[in-house]
C-alpha cells in the first residue's frame, strides 16, 4: 500500500514513454498461453500489481512463469495443468476469469472462483456462460465458483453477445480456437487488445478472422503451439497523460502511443481547445488556456473509454462552463465524486449521469482512492489544486499503472510516492 502526495501548480513539459499494456492486454495474453504446450515469450510487459496476481494464478494452475528481463517473461504451460482458479487469487483481479476459456479448451474442465476487482458496479458473467453453453459445455455455479466441463470436444457455434463485452469475447475466443467446427462471435468487442489477442492466437496456429471488428470467426484447429508477442502501448495510460496535460496545461510528447487507440478522446480534447497530433514515435499535445467544458458519454471501443471517465470528470471540474458525463458501461463508477468534492469540485451525480460545473481552481485535500482510475483521477486533480493533495489507497493505482507518479515527474510535476509501513 502507498500514498501519493501532489503539490499543485505549474504546467507539464517534456517527453515520456507510455508503458506496455500489461493490465488490459498482458494478463489476457498470459491466460491464453495456457492453450499451448510450450514456452510463450511476452515482451514489453512491465510489472504492475495485477500482473503479480496473474503470475501467481498461473503457477497455481501448473504453468511456470519466468522473468527474462525487467519487461519480458515466458509462460511455460507444458505438462499437466490443474484447472482450478482459487478464490483467494481470483477475488483480487477480474482478469482472472480469462483462464476459464483456455482451461475448458485444453483440459475439458475448469473451476474458477467468481471474480473480484474494482468496486465500479455489477459485471455479471451471463454472456461468458451462455456462450460456452452454446459450444456444448456444461456450466454451473457451485459455492462461489463457476464450474464448467464437457463430455467431449467443444463444438463450434454462432453466438450473439447482448453487449460487446471484452471479457466474454476473450473467453469465448480462447475456448473456440480448438473447438470442432466454426464459431462466430457477433457483436464482439473491438478493443485493440482483442485485435492483439487474435493475432497472438493466430501465431500459435489458430485460425481467427475479424479481430477488431464486431464479427469474429474462428475455425477450430487440433492444437496450438507456443508463440511470442510484444505488447502494444497502454492506451489508458496514454489517455491519462493526455488528460493530465489538458488539466495542467503545457506541451508533452508521449512515445509509444497510437492515435487510433484514443482517437475519440483526442477529438473531444480538440473540441475543448487542446491540440493533439501524431508524431513519428507517438503523440504530441499542447494545452494553453483553460479548456472549454463539453458533454462526454462512455461507449465500448472505439467510443470514449469508461476507464478514462473518472479522469474526464476531473478535467471538467476545472474547465470553463458545465458538462454532462454519462457512464454507459458500469453502474457504480461515480463513487469517486465525493472525494473530488472534498477538493472543491462541483459535481452532481444522479445514477449514470453527472453534471460537472467547472471551477477556477481546486483545493488540495486528503482524499481516498476507490479503484484504479478513480485514484489516477484524484492524482491528476492534485496537479491543478492549490496546496498539497494526499491520495490514500494508491495500491489501487499500482494495479494498473507501472509508475504514474514517475511519468508525471518526468513532465515536471511535483508528485511523490510515500510507501506505507
N, C-alpha and C positions, 0 to 999 in steps of 0.2 A: 504494500500500500504506500502511496505517496501523495504529496500535496504540491500543487503548482502555485507559485506566487508571481503575480504580474504587476509591474509598475506601469501605469498608463502614461500615454503621451508619446508623441513622435511618430513619424511616418516610417514605412518599410522601404528598404532599398537594398538591392543585391540579387544574387543568384543562388538557387538551391536546387538540389536534385530530388525528385519525388521517389519514394521507396517503391519496391515491388509490391504487388497486390497480394500480400500474404493472407489477410483476413478473408477477402471475398473470392480469391482465386486459389491461393496456395493450399489452404486447408481442404478445399474441394478436390483439387488435383491429387493430394496425398491420399484421400479416401479412394479415388479412382484407381490409384496404384495397387490397391488390394486385388484388382482383377487379374493382374499378371503375375506369373511365377518367375520372378527375377528382380533385378535392381532397376528402379526408375530414378533417374537423376533430375533434380529440380534445382534451378539456379535463379538468382535474383529473388530469393525468398528470405528477407530479413526477419529477425526474431521479434515477434510480439507475443503477448501472453496467450492469445488464442492458439498460437502455433504450439506452444508448450503443452497445452491441453490435448491437441490433436496427436502430437508425438506420443504422449503417454497412453492415449486411447489405442493407437495403432499397435503399440508394444504389448498392451494387454491382450489385444486380438491375436497377436502372434507374429506381427511383422517386425522387422528390425530397421530402425531409423538411425542413420549415421551422418553426422555433420562432416562435410569435406572441406568447407571454408566457412567464414562467418556468415555468408549469404547463400550457401549451397548445401544440399543434403541429398541422401539417397534413401529410398524406401524399398526394402527388400522383403517381398511377401512370398518368398519361396517356402515350400513346405506346407504343412497342415495349419489351418487357421482355426481359432476358437471364435465362432460367430456370435459373441456376446459383448455388447457395449454397456458397461455398468453405470448405474445411476450417478455414482459419485463423480464420474467424469462428464457424462452427457449433460448433467444438470448445470455444468459450468459454461457450456457453449452450445448454441443451437446448431452450428455447423456439424456437430457430431452426428446428427441424423443422416448426414450424407454417407455414412458407412452402410446404411440399410440396403440400398440398391446393389452396391458391389458385393456385399456378403450373401444376399439371396441368390445373386447371379453365379457366384463362384462356389458357394457352399451348399446351396439349396435350402438354406435356412438362416434365420437371423433373429436375434433377441436384442432389441435396442430400447433403452430407457427413454421415456418421453423427455424431450429436450428442455433445457433452460435457456439462459442467455439474458439479454437485456429486458428490463421491465418496460416494454413500449406497447403493450397491448396483446390481445389474443392472436395467436398464429397457429391455427389448427392444422392437423395433418391429413384432413379428409382427402385431399387430392392425391397425396402420396399413396394412401391406402387404396382408393378406388382405381388408380392406375395400375398398381401391382395386381389387384384382383382381376382386372381386365386381361392381364397377361397370364392368368391361371394360378396365381399364388393364393394361398390361404393366409389371411391376416386377421389377428385378433388382438385386443388389448387385454393384458393379463397383469394385474397387480402393479400397475405403473409402467409396464413395458409394452412395446409393440412386438408381437411375436409373429413371424412370417415364415412360411415353409411351402415347398412344392412337392407334389407327388412324383413329378418328372421334370422335364425341362420347362422353363418359361416359354410361353408362346407369343409370337408377335400379335399385336392388336392395334387398332386405331383408338386413340383416347383424346378427348377434347377437355382441356383444363377449363374450369369455371373462371379462372383468373390466371394471368401469366406469372405464376409463382416460380421464383428462381429455384427454391429448394425442391419442389415437386418435379420441375423439368430436369434437374440434375439427377435425382434419384431414379426417375423413370428412364432417363437416357442411359445411365450406367447399368441398370438392370437389363435393358433391351439389347445391348450390344452383343450378348451371347445367347439371346433367345432364338428359338426356331422360327424362321419366317421374318416378316417385315412388320415393324412397329412405326406408327405415325403419331406424333405428338402435335396436336393442333392447339392454337392459342398458347404456344410455348413462350417462355421468357426469352428476351432478345438481348440481354446484357452482354457486354464484351467478355465477361468471364465465362458465359455459356459458349460463346464462339470459341474461346481458347480451350475450353474443356472438350468440345467436339473435335478440334484439331489434334489435341493430345490423344484422344481415343483413336482417331484415325492413324496416328503414328504408331499406336500399339497394335494396329492391324484391324481395327473396327471399320465398318463401312457406314459412315454417318453423313447425311446430306442435309443442308438447310440450316446449319448452325448460324445463329444471328438473325434468323427470320422467324416468323410466327408459326411455321410448319417445319418440323424436323422429322426426317425419315431415316430410320435405322434398319439396315439389312443385317440380320443376325449372322455371326460367324462362329466357328467352332471354339476358338480360343484366342486369347490376346498375348502379346509379348511385351516385355518391359521397353520403355522408351524414355526419351529426355524431353524436358520442356524448360523454357525460360519465361518467367512471369512477366506480364505487362506492368506498366507503371500504375500505381494505385490511383484510380480516378477520384475516389472520395478524398484522398489526401490532396490531390490536385485542386479539387473544388474548395477544400478547406483553406489552402494557401491563397487562392484567388479571392475568396471572401475576406480573408484577413487583410489583404491589400485594399479591397473595396472599403473596409471599415476604417483602417488606419490611414489610408492614402499612401501614395508613393509609387514606386516603379520596381517591378520584380521580373525575374526570368525563372521559369520552372522547367528544368531539364528533365527529360523522360516523360513529360506529359503529352497527351494526344487530344487535340481539339475536338475530334469527333466523339470522344468519350464524355465530354462535358459541354457539348455544343448548345443545348437548350439553356443551361445556366449561363454560359458566356453571352448568349443573345440577350438574356434577361439583364445581365450586368451592363450590356451595351445600352439598353433602354434606360438604365438608371444613370448613365453618364460616364461609365468606365470604358476604357479601351482594352480589348483583348485580341491578340493576333498570334498565329502560329509562327514559330521560328524553325530553323534547321534542326534544332535539338529538342524543341518542346514548345513552350508558350511564353509570350511576353504580355505584361499587363501594366496599365498605369491608371491611377485614380487621383484626381486633383482635388477639386472642391467637394463639398458634401453632396452625396448622391441623392437622386430623387426616388421616393418610395413608389413601388408598384405592387400589383397583386401577384401572388405565386400559388400554384397548385401542384402538388406532387403527383406523379404518374409513373407507371413502370417505364423502363428504358424504351425509347430514347427520351422520355419525359424528364422533368425535374426530379432528381433522386430524393427519395424520402430520407436517406442518410444525411443529406445536406439541409433538410428543412430546419432543424434547430439553429444552425448557423445562419440561415437566411433570416430567421426571426431576429437574431441578434443584430444582423446588419440593418434590418428595417427599423430597429429600435433607435438608431441614430441617424436615420435618413430624414430628408426634408419631406414632410407630408405623412400620409397614412397609407397603409397597405393591408390587404386581407390575405391571410395564408390559409390554404385549405389542404389538409392532410388526407389523402385518399387511400393510403396503404395500410397504416396501423392506427388502431383506435385509441391508443393510450400514449401518444408520443408528445403530448403537450405538458407533461408533468414538470418539465424544467422551467416553465414560465414564471412560477412563483419565485424561483431563485433569481431570474433576471429582474423581477420586480424589486427584489432587495437592492439591486444596483440602480434603481430609479427608472427602469424601463416601464413604458405604459403599454401593457399587453392585456387585452381582454379575451379570454378563451371561452368558447362555448362548443362542446362536442369536438367535431373535426375542424372547426374554424377558429381563427384568432384574428382580432383586429389589432394592429400594431400602429401606434401613433408615435412618430419619431420625436425624440428629444435632442437637444443640442449636444449633450454630453452625459454619459453615465457616471455613477459614483462607485468608487472602489468599495468592496464589502467582502466579508466571508460568505462563501456560497458552497453548495454541496452538489457534486456530480451524481446524476442518477443513472446514466448509461454512457456509452462510448461517445456518441455525437453530442449529447447534451453537455458533457464535460468539455468537449472541444469548443462548443458554442460559448460557454462561460469563460474559457481562456481567452477567446477572441474578444469577448465583451470587455475583458480587462484591459485590452490594448487601447480602448477608447474611453476609459473611465478615469476620473480624477482620483489620484492616490493609488493605494495598493489594493489589489484583489487577491484573495486567497481561495483557491479552488480545492476543496477537500474531496476525498473519494476518487482520486485520479488513477486508482487501479483499473477503473472502467476505461479511462483514456488509453492506458497501456495495453488494453486488449486489442486495439485497432490501429494505433499509431506507433511506429518504431521509436520516434523521438520528436514529438510535436514541439516541445519546448526548444530543442536544439535547432529545429528548422526555423522557428521564429527568431531565435537569437541570431542565426546566420543572416537574417534580413534586417537586423538592427534592433529588434525588440528586447526589452528587459524582462525576460521570463526565466524563472529559476525553479528547479525541482528540489523539493526537500523530502528525502526519504523518511518515513515514519519508523519509529522504534517498534 
